[in-house]
Amino acid sequence: SASFLKVEQSDAKTTVIVAVDTLYLDAEFQAQLQSRLSPNFNLVLVASHTHFAPALAQTVGFLGSVDEDYFESVIDCIAKAIQVERGRASVVMGCFTTTTDLTINRRREGLILDYGRLRRGRINLRSGVSLAPNSTGMVDPELRCISFLDADGLPIACIWSLAAHAAFSNTYSAISPDFPGHVRAFLKERFGPEFVSIFVPGLAGSAIPNSPAKSFSRMSNKERILRMLPFHHAIPPLDPIGYEDWSDRVGKLIARPLLSLEYGPVTGAKVHYGKFRSQPIFEDAKQGGLCLDLSVIRLGNEVEIIFSNGELLSEWKPLLDQLPAKHGMRIVSGYAAGACLYVPPASEIARGGYEVDRFRQAFGLEGEFLDAI
């Protein structure tokens, strides 16, 4: 699915946030969609980062080839939906933040045995960062939600953010929106089929759901062997029923406050939109300097959303917390359209690991992060 919020502004501009069930959205997708819309549209695209949907980002074909017919049909579908004229809706807006234990860091430091080299008769035991749960690592534990009520006082939409990878659906052989889709279905069942759920992944680059693993007895033989290998740290396979329960917990945390929040009118409220590009953060041999494309949307004085391309690691949180304080709620999220890569802060570049070094080959990148990231 693609879900969107369309905000008509007093200066004849219209800002549109579009959340799409896919792994990444790149600059080409944004340009193609923008070309089918009026120049008066400020377009912000964000991917749910589900690992179980057809690819839409042509610049990272290593992660999944893009079918041209599907690509065109998705853009055409979204463009038509955005341009449908709807009657002006009288709505009120509220927001809340709640601290959870729903996520866990996935960058664990320890001794690692290179089993690829071991099969070739060489032993390489070293200290490094593995993709494995790290209960002491940095995460953004906050669930943030912006909700809207119609004139009858009924919830009609929400924008919600939780920093966790949507990578743990039960099988790689099926299409799935993963937990963002499960939560969307939960909210539609609670508030009606027309309810709109817009998921924003936040600082999910190094965070995963804190959901129970499969018991050893329910693992496949391959999973058991991988769990027993010495100095082999990995994310254990999640229990499908437990993961569904985890997703239900997310849905309940969003749904419970929606009728009891303090809501205020947004009609006539000042809406601010800004778009910026950073200095290069990664120098690639083929593409040159890769930058962050940043969009800022403020709804009145209550809400500010900062979007960036790339997978921002949870370890950015202490730095982002130093931004000037706002009276209302602030959401900061990666996974917007633009260059596709992980975005670690300097502290994590020094530590290495998948999100710093090993992802590059899979993403078709050859180069280095800039020291002044």
C-alpha positions as a Python dict, from the first residue, in 0.01 Angstrom:
ca = {
    (1, 'S'): (0, 0, 0),
    (2, 'A'): (83, 367, -22),
    (3, 'S'): (-71, 601, 236),
    (4, 'F'): (-57, 976, 217),
    (5, 'L'): (-138, 1297, 402),
    (6, 'K'): (-215, 1601, 188),
    (7, 'V'): (-199, 1945, 351),
    (8, 'E'): (-326, 2244, 152),
    (9, 'Q'): (-148, 2564, 253),
    (10, 'S'): (-255, 2925, 237),
    (11, 'D'): (17, 3009, -21),
    (12, 'A'): (-146, 2778, -281),
    (13, 'K'): (118, 2512, -213),
    (14, 'T'): (25, 2160, -113),
    (15, 'T'): (255, 1944, 100),
    (16, 'V'): (213, 1567, 61),
    (17, 'I'): (370, 1295, 277),
    (18, 'V'): (358, 957, 102),
    (19, 'A'): (453, 634, 286),
    (20, 'V'): (513, 334, 55),
    (21, 'D'): (548, -35, 134),
    (22, 'T'): (891, -104, -16),
    (23, 'L'): (1257, -137, 85),
    (24, 'Y'): (1390, 196, -51),
    (25, 'L'): (1283, 491, -263),
    (26, 'D'): (1556, 671, -457),
    (27, 'A'): (1586, 1010, -624),
    (28, 'E'): (1474, 867, -959),
    (29, 'F'): (1143, 748, -812),
    (30, 'Q'): (1088, 1088, -654),
    (31, 'A'): (1168, 1268, -982),
    (32, 'Q'): (935, 1046, -1183),
    (33, 'L'): (647, 1097, -941),
    (34, 'Q'): (712, 1471, -909),
    (35, 'S'): (705, 1508, -1289),
    (36, 'R'): (342, 1389, -1293),
    (37, 'L'): (232, 1646, -1036),
    (38, 'S'): (187, 2021, -1043),
    (39, 'P'): (494, 2225, -934),
    (40, 'N'): (275, 2346, -646),
    (41, 'F'): (318, 2009, -473),
    (42, 'N'): (588, 1970, -206),
    (43, 'L'): (644, 1595, -213),
    (44, 'V'): (798, 1395, 74),
    (45, 'L'): (837, 1019, 18),
    (46, 'V'): (928, 764, 284),
    (47, 'A'): (968, 385, 255),
    (48, 'S'): (843, 146, 523),
    (49, 'H'): (1162, -58, 463),
    (50, 'T'): (975, -388, 445),
    (51, 'H'): (1213, -653, 313),
    (52, 'F'): (929, -844, 147),
    (53, 'A'): (798, -612, -127),
    (54, 'P'): (891, -560, -494),
    (55, 'A'): (1182, -321, -541),
    (56, 'L'): (1125, 39, -652),
    (57, 'A'): (1478, 183, -619),
    (58, 'Q'): (1672, 136, -942),
    (59, 'T'): (2003, 257, -796),
    (60, 'V'): (2034, -46, -565),
    (61, 'G'): (1960, -324, -810),
    (62, 'F'): (2193, -553, -615),
    (63, 'L'): (1917, -572, -353),
    (64, 'G'): (1641, -655, -600),
    (65, 'S'): (1576, -577, -966),
    (66, 'V'): (1301, -328, -1052),
    (67, 'D'): (1024, -443, -1283),
    (68, 'E'): (948, -153, -1518),
    (69, 'D'): (574, -225, -1546),
    (70, 'Y'): (538, -242, -1168),
    (71, 'F'): (745, 76, -1126),
    (72, 'E'): (523, 266, -1370),
    (73, 'S'): (200, 131, -1224),
    (74, 'V'): (298, 233, -868),
    (75, 'I'): (391, 587, -975),
    (76, 'D'): (74, 619, -1182),
    (77, 'C'): (-143, 492, -896),
    (78, 'I'): (9, 731, -640),
    (79, 'A'): (3, 1031, -874),
    (80, 'K'): (-366, 981, -954),
    (81, 'A'): (-454, 940, -586),
    (82, 'I'): (-272, 1258, -488),
    (83, 'Q'): (-446, 1461, -757),
    (84, 'V'): (-799, 1351, -670),
    (85, 'E'): (-989, 1657, -550),
    (86, 'R'): (-1153, 1588, -217),
    (87, 'G'): (-1387, 1804, -16),
    (88, 'R'): (-1207, 2003, 251),
    (89, 'A'): (-1216, 1806, 574),
    (90, 'S'): (-1257, 1978, 908),
    (91, 'V'): (-1011, 1800, 1136),
    (92, 'V'): (-839, 1845, 1469),
    (93, 'M'): (-488, 1722, 1551),
    (94, 'G'): (-330, 1570, 1859),
    (95, 'C'): (0, 1397, 1935),
    (96, 'F'): (167, 1185, 2198),
    (97, 'T'): (496, 1013, 2280),
    (98, 'T'): (537, 701, 2489),
    (99, 'T'): (853, 520, 2601),
    (100, 'T'): (858, 149, 2518),
    (101, 'D'): (1071, -165, 2539),
    (102, 'L'): (974, -260, 2184),
    (103, 'T'): (1314, -223, 2018),
    (104, 'I'): (1670, -344, 2067),
    (105, 'N'): (2005, -248, 1915),
    (106, 'R'): (2161, -495, 1667),
    (107, 'R'): (2530, -392, 1681),
    (108, 'R'): (2709, -628, 1924),
    (109, 'E'): (3083, -614, 1980),
    (110, 'G'): (3279, -932, 2047),
    (111, 'L'): (3509, -1200, 1905),
    (112, 'I'): (3411, -1314, 1554),
    (113, 'L'): (3532, -1627, 1371),
    (114, 'D'): (3535, -1594, 990),
    (115, 'Y'): (3372, -1922, 883),
    (116, 'G'): (3422, -1842, 514),
    (117, 'R'): (3798, -1841, 564),
    (118, 'L'): (3776, -2143, 796),
    (119, 'R'): (3624, -2347, 510),
    (120, 'R'): (3932, -2256, 306),
    (121, 'G'): (4160, -2383, 583),
    (122, 'R'): (4246, -2047, 741),
    (123, 'I'): (4158, -1932, 1094),
    (124, 'N'): (4071, -1567, 1146),
    (125, 'L'): (3945, -1483, 1496),
    (126, 'R'): (3910, -1110, 1554),
    (127, 'S'): (3722, -852, 1755),
    (128, 'G'): (3445, -671, 1569),
    (129, 'V'): (3080, -567, 1551),
    (130, 'S'): (2825, -834, 1454),
    (131, 'L'): (2462, -814, 1349),
    (132, 'A'): (2325, -948, 1677),
    (133, 'P'): (2097, -823, 1958),
    (134, 'N'): (2273, -586, 2197),
    (135, 'S'): (2065, -503, 2504),
    (136, 'T'): (2309, -229, 2611),
    (137, 'G'): (2329, -61, 2269),
    (138, 'M'): (2165, 270, 2178),
    (139, 'V'): (1804, 271, 2056),
    (140, 'D'): (1533, 532, 2024),
    (141, 'P'): (1267, 370, 2248),
    (142, 'E'): (996, 628, 2183),
    (143, 'L'): (675, 552, 1996),
    (144, 'R'): (556, 883, 1853),
    (145, 'C'): (214, 943, 1704),
    (146, 'I'): (28, 1234, 1539),
    (147, 'S'): (-345, 1169, 1507),
    (148, 'F'): (-640, 1340, 1342),
    (149, 'L'): (-1012, 1341, 1429),
    (150, 'D'): (-1292, 1434, 1192),
    (151, 'A'): (-1581, 1673, 1268),
    (152, 'D'): (-1766, 1392, 1446),
    (153, 'G'): (-1474, 1329, 1681),
    (154, 'L'): (-1374, 1000, 1520),
    (155, 'P'): (-1010, 903, 1447),
    (156, 'I'): (-946, 910, 1072),
    (157, 'A'): (-566, 904, 1038),
    (158, 'C'): (-234, 890, 1218),
    (159, 'I'): (136, 931, 1146),
    (160, 'W'): (336, 704, 1374),
    (161, 'S'): (707, 637, 1418),
    (162, 'L'): (892, 347, 1578),
    (163, 'A'): (1261, 283, 1510),
    (164, 'A'): (1275, -83, 1408),
    (165, 'H'): (1364, -282, 1096),
    (166, 'A'): (1067, -436, 912),
    (167, 'A'): (1268, -746, 824),
    (168, 'F'): (1117, -1035, 1018),
    (169, 'S'): (807, -1157, 838),
    (170, 'N'): (768, -1532, 856),
    (171, 'T'): (895, -1614, 506),
    (172, 'Y'): (1099, -1471, 221),
    (173, 'S'): (873, -1651, -28),
    (174, 'A'): (573, -1418, 13),
    (175, 'I'): (489, -1050, -31),
    (176, 'S'): (437, -881, 307),
    (177, 'P'): (428, -526, 448),
    (178, 'D'): (573, -678, 767),
    (179, 'F'): (483, -517, 1102),
    (180, 'P'): (385, -173, 956),
    (181, 'G'): (119, -353, 753),
    (182, 'H'): (8, -562, 1050),
    (183, 'V'): (-35, -246, 1258),
    (184, 'R'): (-218, -77, 970),
    (185, 'A'): (-464, -368, 951),
    (186, 'F'): (-506, -358, 1331),
    (187, 'L'): (-593, 16, 1322),
    (188, 'K'): (-833, -28, 1029),
    (189, 'E'): (-1011, -303, 1219),
    (190, 'R'): (-1034, -77, 1526),
    (191, 'F'): (-1133, 251, 1356),
    (192, 'G'): (-1280, 146, 1021),
    (193, 'P'): (-1150, 51, 674),
    (194, 'E'): (-1098, 415, 569),
    (195, 'F'): (-854, 487, 854),
    (196, 'V'): (-514, 598, 718),
    (197, 'S'): (-195, 474, 886),
    (198, 'I'): (132, 643, 781),
    (199, 'F'): (442, 466, 916),
    (200, 'V'): (771, 658, 955),
    (201, 'P'): (1068, 428, 1046),
    (202, 'G'): (1269, 681, 1249),
    (203, 'L'): (1628, 592, 1348),
    (204, 'A'): (1592, 225, 1254),
    (205, 'G'): (1931, 168, 1086),
    (206, 'S'): (2068, -27, 1385),
    (207, 'A'): (1746, -126, 1563),
    (208, 'I'): (1522, -433, 1539),
    (209, 'P'): (1198, -543, 1709),
    (210, 'N'): (1252, -668, 2064),
    (211, 'S'): (1041, -975, 1994),
    (212, 'P'): (1093, -1329, 2128),
    (213, 'A'): (1309, -1572, 1931),
    (214, 'K'): (1197, -1918, 1826),
    (215, 'S'): (1252, -2186, 2084),
    (216, 'F'): (1539, -2421, 1996),
    (217, 'S'): (1294, -2709, 1946),
    (218, 'R'): (1100, -2514, 1680),
    (219, 'M'): (1407, -2410, 1478),
    (220, 'S'): (1504, -2578, 1155),
    (221, 'N'): (1821, -2788, 1155),
    (222, 'K'): (2009, -2508, 975),
    (223, 'E'): (1891, -2254, 1232),
    (224, 'R'): (2003, -2482, 1517),
    (225, 'I'): (2351, -2527, 1366),
    (226, 'L'): (2394, -2152, 1319),
    (227, 'R'): (2290, -2089, 1679),
    (228, 'M'): (2546, -2343, 1809),
    (229, 'L'): (2849, -2222, 1612),
    (230, 'P'): (3113, -2068, 1843),
    (231, 'F'): (3201, -1701, 1788),
    (232, 'H'): (2912, -1670, 1540),
    (233, 'H'): (2686, -1387, 1654),
    (234, 'A'): (2358, -1337, 1465),
    (235, 'I'): (2001, -1223, 1504),
    (236, 'P'): (1803, -1534, 1605),
    (237, 'P'): (1495, -1625, 1398),
    (238, 'L'): (1190, -1464, 1557),
    (239, 'D'): (894, -1671, 1669),
    (240, 'P'): (610, -1595, 1420),
    (241, 'I'): (336, -1599, 1685),
    (242, 'G'): (546, -1387, 1921),
    (243, 'Y'): (615, -1141, 1639),
    (244, 'E'): (244, -1112, 1568),
    (245, 'D'): (183, -1045, 1937),
    (246, 'W'): (461, -784, 1931),
    (247, 'S'): (292, -612, 1634),
    (248, 'D'): (-41, -618, 1820),
    (249, 'R'): (129, -445, 2114),
    (250, 'V'): (239, -166, 1880),
    (251, 'G'): (-115, -131, 1745),
    (252, 'K'): (-265, -115, 2094),
    (253, 'L'): (-15, 149, 2209),
    (254, 'I'): (-122, 365, 1913),
    (255, 'A'): (-496, 299, 1937),
    (256, 'R'): (-556, 343, 2311),
    (257, 'P'): (-483, 718, 2344),
    (258, 'L'): (-648, 832, 2018),
    (259, 'L'): (-986, 908, 2174),
    (260, 'S'): (-851, 1068, 2493),
    (261, 'L'): (-585, 1306, 2359),
    (262, 'E'): (-614, 1681, 2382),
    (263, 'Y'): (-693, 1782, 2025),
    (264, 'G'): (-678, 2126, 1866),
    (265, 'P'): (-796, 2270, 1534),
    (266, 'V'): (-544, 2281, 1252),
    (267, 'T'): (-756, 2484, 1012),
    (268, 'G'): (-559, 2800, 937),
    (269, 'A'): (-259, 2681, 1140),
    (270, 'K'): (77, 2777, 997),
    (271, 'V'): (230, 2498, 789),
    (272, 'H'): (603, 2520, 717),
    (273, 'Y'): (791, 2315, 456),
    (274, 'G'): (1165, 2333, 389),
    (275, 'K'): (1403, 2127, 177),
    (276, 'F'): (1781, 2116, 213),
    (277, 'R'): (2081, 1915, 91),
    (278, 'S'): (2383, 1837, 307),
    (279, 'Q'): (2747, 1837, 207),
    (280, 'P'): (2859, 1493, 78),
    (281, 'I'): (2879, 1226, 347),
    (282, 'F'): (3010, 938, 129),
    (283, 'E'): (3243, 957, -171),
    (284, 'D'): (3157, 680, -419),
    (285, 'A'): (3385, 580, -708),
    (286, 'K'): (3098, 585, -961),
    (287, 'Q'): (2830, 817, -822),
    (288, 'G'): (3058, 1077, -667),
    (289, 'G'): (2955, 1251, -346),
    (290, 'L'): (2639, 1112, -186),
    (291, 'C'): (2445, 1365, 22),
    (292, 'L'): (2153, 1372, 262),
    (293, 'D'): (1834, 1524, 124),
    (294, 'L'): (1647, 1671, 421),
    (295, 'S'): (1285, 1782, 437),
    (296, 'V'): (1125, 1958, 733),
    (297, 'I'): (749, 1981, 785),
    (298, 'R'): (594, 2173, 1074),
    (299, 'L'): (222, 2163, 1151),
    (300, 'G'): (148, 2466, 1365),
    (301, 'N'): (361, 2480, 1681),
    (302, 'E'): (274, 2125, 1785),
    (303, 'V'): (455, 1898, 1541),
    (304, 'E'): (784, 1894, 1349),
    (305, 'I'): (893, 1607, 1123),
    (306, 'I'): (1245, 1592, 980),
    (307, 'F'): (1292, 1343, 695),
    (308, 'S'): (1625, 1223, 556),
    (309, 'N'): (1722, 964, 300),
    (310, 'G'): (1945, 678, 409),
    (311, 'E'): (1926, 449, 708),
    (312, 'L'): (2006, 668, 1008),
    (313, 'L'): (2150, 457, 1290),
    (314, 'S'): (2003, 476, 1639),
    (315, 'E'): (2341, 604, 1755),
    (316, 'W'): (2251, 945, 1605),
    (317, 'K'): (2001, 997, 1889),
    (318, 'P'): (2237, 1167, 2142),
    (319, 'L'): (2348, 1410, 1872),
    (320, 'L'): (1996, 1482, 1749),
    (321, 'D'): (1881, 1538, 2108),
    (322, 'Q'): (2109, 1844, 2106),
    (323, 'L'): (1899, 2016, 1839),
    (324, 'P'): (1721, 2331, 1969),
    (325, 'A'): (1420, 2223, 2172),
    (326, 'K'): (1069, 2257, 2029),
    (327, 'H'): (754, 2311, 2236),
    (328, 'G'): (580, 2033, 2046),
    (329, 'M'): (679, 1685, 1931),
    (330, 'R'): (967, 1620, 1692),
    (331, 'I'): (1005, 1312, 1473),
    (332, 'V'): (1337, 1249, 1295),
    (333, 'S'): (1344, 971, 1037),
    (334, 'G'): (1555, 817, 766),
    (335, 'Y'): (1423, 615, 470),
    (336, 'A'): (1303, 914, 268),
    (337, 'A'): (1372, 924, -107),
    (338, 'G'): (1731, 987, -214),
    (339, 'A'): (2067, 812, -212),
    (340, 'C'): (2036, 463, -58),
    (341, 'L'): (2297, 382, 206),
    (342, 'Y'): (2346, 344, 580),
    (343, 'V'): (2427, 667, 764),
    (344, 'P'): (2642, 603, 1075),
    (345, 'P'): (2775, 882, 1299),
    (346, 'A'): (3152, 917, 1334),
    (347, 'S'): (3154, 711, 1658),
    (348, 'E'): (3017, 406, 1472),
    (349, 'I'): (3240, 451, 1167),
    (350, 'A'): (3532, 402, 1404),
    (351, 'R'): (3378, 73, 1529),
    (352, 'G'): (3301, -74, 1185),
    (353, 'G'): (3045, -350, 1126),
    (354, 'Y'): (2779, -418, 864),
    (355, 'E'): (2622, -71, 875),
    (356, 'V'): (2963, 88, 819),
    (357, 'D'): (3165, -147, 598),
    (358, 'R'): (2996, -470, 492),
    (359, 'F'): (2678, -317, 346),
    (360, 'R'): (2872, -141, 69),
    (361, 'Q'): (2915, -436, -166),
    (362, 'A'): (2545, -530, -142),
    (363, 'F'): (2449, -169, -219),
    (364, 'G'): (2688, -141, -514),
    (365, 'L'): (2899, 125, -342),
    (366, 'E'): (3276, 160, -356),
    (367, 'G'): (3418, 440, -148),
    (368, 'E'): (3446, 588, 199),
    (369, 'F'): (3245, 792, 445),
    (370, 'L'): (3377, 1144, 493),
    (371, 'D'): (3552, 1208, 824),
    (372, 'A'): (3339, 1514, 893),
    (373, 'I'): (3009, 1327, 866),
}
